[in-house]
Amino acid sequence: VQLVESGGGLVQPGGSLRLSCAASGLIFSLYTMNWYRQAPGNERELVAYITGGDSSSTYYTNSVKGRFTISRDNANSTVYLQMNSLKSEDTAVYYCQTGMKWGQGTQVTVSS
């Protein structure tokens, strides 16, 4: 299983970014896909997940509700995290995760 994130970068407060995670080596549609983040000095935290199978239910941590949207494209084995109204406190390395596998992470920096 391989997970490759992309889409991070530097953005001003209030801006938007879309993260992508391309997965390979698994039956993607069956797996719950998670986005975590880790800021310097902080523990890694679960930001959002989307379930696999027929339901595609979603979860968001309270601090991102209404601003972030997780979605998946099963045909292309990709999960996305659309991040709007970004705040400085969203600055972190964002990781894609499923099962026991983690991606390499992508840096998101929100700063003016």
Buried (B, 14 or more C-beta within 10 A) or exposed (E): EEBBBBBBEEBEEEBEBBBBBBBEEBEBBEBBBBBBBBBEEEEBEEBBBBBBEEEBEBBBBEEBEEBBBBBBEBEEBBBBBBBBEBEEEBBBBBBBBBEEBBBEBBEBBBEE
